Structures are given as structure tokens and as C-alpha cells.
């Protein structure tokens, strides 16, 4: 399985194998949508995919993110900022905490809600929650102060 270092992060196919050329093509936004694993040693690791929208905008879908450093404060935010800056597109989080993280803590869901409110995450989709800044007409300010209860991240009033 090919593994490359690109922009200070180690990249490889999450499933199957890809050549170095295929990995670089995908990372530049021109290849087929594949799930890639990434790791910035000592900082963070995760799984994501890239795709091009109809408007030729790179869309990032994040499936998994783990902070590796002992000092966790701000590292998740920094990883999301790095992804958005590197790929210059909206970031969608798929299933934060429901499947990838067994017995997910409320803090995990609160983290994703906070990142959504700050605009670092454009949509959250999962088994127990769904928020959409890009397509649903909802803005981050609409969820400010929204209650968080149980496994539901957001409950809104109309």
C-alpha cells in the first residue's frame, strides 16, 4: 500500500490500495472519491474523502478524527482549520460519535456542535443528529444556545 507525505501529513488509502500517483491526484481534487487515512504524527489522525461539487468546489467529508497529543485543548480545532485551509472547501462531518466512537461522550457531541457554531464544520450528519449550514438554510447563529440533550445534538423550535 502506497503512503506519501503531503503538506506535512502522511496519507494512505483507508481501504484497498492506491498508487502514489492516485493518492496525489485525489488529494489535488481530481481523482475518484476514495476514503483516505491521514496522520500528522504527534498531533492528529483520521479518515476523510474529497469530492468535487457540481460547482467544482472541493468538498471534504470527515469520517473520523482523533487528537494524538497529550495536550488536547485546541488540537481538534487546529486539525479542522488545517483541513479547511488545505483543501479550500466546505467540511462535512459524517457520523460524529455514533458509530466510530463506541459509548461516545457528551463532550464529543458538544465539540462537534461547537465547531459547527464556529463555522469550521458546514454540516453534521449521523445516526443521532443532523445539522446543515450549507444546504438547509440554517446559519450557525440559529443554533447558538440550542439545547443539547441525550444523544440528540440539536432540537430546534420553529
C-alpha positions as CSV (number, residue, x, y, z in Angstrom):
1,X,0.0,0.0,0.0
2,X,1.4,3.4,-1.0
3,X,1.9,6.0,1.6
4,X,3.0,9.6,1.0
5,X,3.8,12.7,3.0
6,X,2.0,15.7,1.6
7,X,1.8,19.1,3.3
8,X,3.3,17.6,6.5
9,X,0.7,14.8,6.8
10,X,1.0,11.1,6.0
11,X,-1.7,9.9,3.6
12,X,-2.8,6.4,2.5
13,X,-5.9,4.6,1.3
14,X,-8.2,3.6,4.1
15,X,-9.5,0.6,2.1
16,X,-7.7,-1.2,-0.7
17,X,-4.5,0.2,-2.2
18,X,-3.7,3.3,-4.3
19,X,-0.5,4.2,-6.0
20,X,1.4,7.4,-5.2
21,X,0.1,9.0,-8.4
22,X,-3.5,8.1,-7.5
23,X,-3.1,9.5,-4.0
24,X,-1.7,12.8,-5.2
25,X,-4.5,13.0,-7.9
26,X,-7.2,12.5,-5.2
27,X,-5.5,15.0,-2.8
28,X,-5.5,17.6,-5.5
29,X,-9.2,17.1,-6.0
30,X,-9.2,15.4,-9.4
31,X,-9.5,11.7,-8.7
32,X,-12.3,9.4,-7.8
33,X,-13.8,9.8,-4.3
34,X,-11.8,7.5,-2.0
35,X,-11.7,7.3,1.7
36,X,-8.2,8.2,2.8
37,X,-6.4,7.9,6.2
38,X,-4.3,10.8,7.3
39,X,-1.9,11.4,10.2
40,X,0.1,14.3,11.4
41,X,2.5,12.4,13.8
42,X,2.0,13.5,17.4
43,X,-0.9,15.8,16.5
44,X,-4.0,14.1,14.9
45,X,-5.2,11.3,12.6
46,X,-8.4,10.5,10.9
47,X,-10.3,9.4,7.8
48,X,-11.8,11.6,5.1
49,X,-12.8,11.8,1.5
50,X,-12.7,14.6,-1.1
51,X,-15.2,15.2,-3.9
52,X,-15.9,17.9,-6.4
53,X,-19.3,19.5,-6.3
54,X,-21.3,20.5,-9.4
55,X,-19.8,23.9,-9.0
56,X,-16.2,22.4,-9.0
57,X,-15.7,23.1,-5.3
58,X,-13.8,20.6,-3.3
59,X,-16.0,19.1,-0.5
60,X,-14.3,17.4,2.5
61,X,-16.2,14.7,4.3
62,X,-14.6,13.7,7.6
63,X,-15.4,10.3,9.0
64,X,-13.1,10.1,11.9
65,X,-10.8,12.5,13.8
66,X,-8.6,11.7,16.8
67,X,-6.2,14.1,18.6
68,X,-3.0,12.3,19.4
69,X,-1.1,14.8,21.6
70,X,-1.2,14.8,25.3
71,X,-2.3,18.5,25.3
72,X,-5.7,18.1,23.7
73,X,-7.0,21.7,24.2
74,X,-7.4,23.3,20.8
75,X,-5.9,20.4,18.8
76,X,-9.2,19.3,17.2
77,X,-10.0,22.8,16.2
78,X,-6.5,23.2,14.7
79,X,-6.9,19.9,12.7
80,X,-10.3,21.2,11.2
81,X,-8.7,24.6,10.4
82,X,-5.9,22.8,8.7
83,X,-8.2,20.6,6.6
84,X,-10.3,23.6,5.5
85,X,-7.3,25.7,4.7
86,X,-5.5,22.9,2.8
87,X,-8.5,21.8,0.7
88,X,-10.3,25.2,0.5
89,X,-13.8,23.8,0.7
90,X,-16.7,23.1,3.0
91,X,-16.2,20.4,5.6
92,X,-18.9,17.9,6.3
93,X,-18.7,15.6,9.3
94,X,-20.3,12.2,8.9
95,X,-21.4,10.3,12.0
96,X,-19.5,12.1,14.8
97,X,-19.7,9.8,17.7
98,X,-22.5,7.4,16.9
99,X,-20.6,4.6,15.1
100,X,-16.8,5.4,15.1
101,X,-16.6,6.1,18.8
102,X,-18.2,3.5,21.0
103,X,-20.0,4.9,24.0
104,X,-19.5,8.4,22.8
105,X,-19.2,11.0,25.5
106,X,-21.5,14.1,25.5
107,X,-18.3,16.1,25.3
108,X,-17.6,14.6,21.8
109,X,-21.0,15.8,20.6
110,X,-20.6,19.2,22.2
111,X,-17.2,19.5,20.5
112,X,-18.8,19.0,17.0
113,X,-21.7,21.3,17.8
114,X,-19.2,24.0,18.9
115,X,-17.2,23.5,15.7
116,X,-20.4,23.8,13.7
117,X,-21.3,27.0,15.6
118,X,-17.9,28.4,14.8
119,X,-18.3,27.6,11.1
120,X,-15.4,25.2,11.0
121,X,-17.9,22.4,10.1
122,X,-20.5,23.1,7.5
123,X,-22.8,20.1,8.2
124,X,-23.0,17.2,10.6
125,X,-24.7,14.0,9.6
126,X,-25.1,11.0,11.7
127,X,-27.4,8.4,13.1
128,X,-28.5,10.6,16.0
129,X,-28.0,14.1,14.7
130,X,-28.1,16.3,11.6
131,X,-27.1,19.9,11.1
132,X,-26.6,21.6,7.8
133,X,-25.2,25.1,7.3
134,X,-24.7,24.8,3.5
135,X,-28.0,23.4,2.2
136,X,-30.6,23.7,5.0
137,X,-30.8,27.5,5.2
138,X,-29.8,27.3,8.8
139,X,-26.9,29.5,10.0
140,X,-24.6,29.0,12.9
141,X,-26.3,31.8,14.8
142,X,-29.6,29.8,14.6
143,X,-28.2,27.1,16.8
144,X,-26.5,29.4,19.2
145,X,-27.7,28.3,22.7
146,X,-29.8,25.5,21.2
147,X,-30.3,22.8,23.8
148,X,-28.2,19.6,23.7
149,X,-29.9,16.6,25.3
150,X,-29.2,12.9,25.4
151,X,-27.9,11.6,22.1
152,X,-29.5,14.4,20.1
153,X,-27.2,17.2,19.3
154,X,-29.9,19.7,18.3
155,X,-33.5,20.3,18.9
156,X,-35.0,23.5,17.4
157,X,-38.2,25.3,17.6
158,X,-39.9,26.7,14.5
